[in-house]
C-alpha cells in the first residue's frame, strides 16, 4: 500500500506519495482535473490511500481521487493540526 497526502486548493493540489515506511516516492503540484490526477496516480505500483482535509473543495478532490483509482480518506483539519503540533516538527512538514 502507498499513501498520499493531498493539500487541496481552489485550482490545484499539492500531492506527496509515500511508501509504508514514510519514504517520499513522488511529489507534484496537480491541476484539479481528472487527467492530471490519473496521470500522477497511474504511476503507482501499488494501491494508494490518500488523505485530504475536509475543507471547501473536499468533494471535488474526493471524486478526482476515487475516479483515479485511489482510496480517499477525509481528515478533520482541527484534529490533524493538533496531532502535528504534538509530534516532532520535521514529521509534519
N, C-alpha and C positions, 0 to 999 in steps of 0.2 A: 504494500500500500504506500502511495505517495501522498503528501499533504501540501495544500496550497493555502496561503494567506492572501486575501483579496482586500485591498484598500480601495473602495469604490468612490468615484467622484461623478459629477454630472455627465461628462463626456468621455472619460477614460477611467481605467482601473489599473492600479499597480499590483502585480502578482509576483509572489515568490513561491517557488516549488521546492520542497524538501523531501528527503527520504525519512525512513523510520528513526534515524539517529540525529535528525536535525541538520544534516549536511545540505547546504544550498545547492540545488542542481540547476536551477534556471531562475531568471527574474526578467520581468518585462513590464512595459507600460503599454496597455492594450486599449484601443478604442472600444467603446461599449457596443460592439456589434458581433453578431454570431460568427462571421468569417474570421475575425481576429481571435476570438476565444477558441474556436475549433482548431485553427492553425497552431496556436500555442499548446493546447492540451492534447492534440493528436500526436505530439512528440513524446508523450509519456509512455513509458514501457510497462507500467503497472496501473491498476485502478487508482483514481485520485479522489480524495475527500478534501473539500475546500471550505474554509470558514470565511464568512462575510458578516460584517456588522449589520444589525437590523436598523439601518438608517433610512434616509429618504428614498434612496434608489435601490433598496434591497430586493424588491420584487423583480425588477429588470435584470439585475445581476444574477439572482437565483435562477431565473429562467434561462439566461445565457449559459450558466454553468451546467444546468441539467440538460440542456439541448446539446452541450458539448461532451456529454458522457461523464460528467463529473458529479459526484455526490455532494450537494451543497449542505452546509450546516450554518444556521444563524447563531450569532453571538450577541449577547446583551452588552452594549458598549460600556455601561457602568460597571458591570462585573468584570469585563475584560480589563478595564483601566485599573480597577482595584487589584486584580491579580498581578498585572505588570508592575505596579508600584510595590508589591510585596516581594518581587523577585529581584535578582541582580540586574543592574542597568543594562548590560550587554545582551541579556536574554530576550529582551522585549523590543529590540530595535533591529 
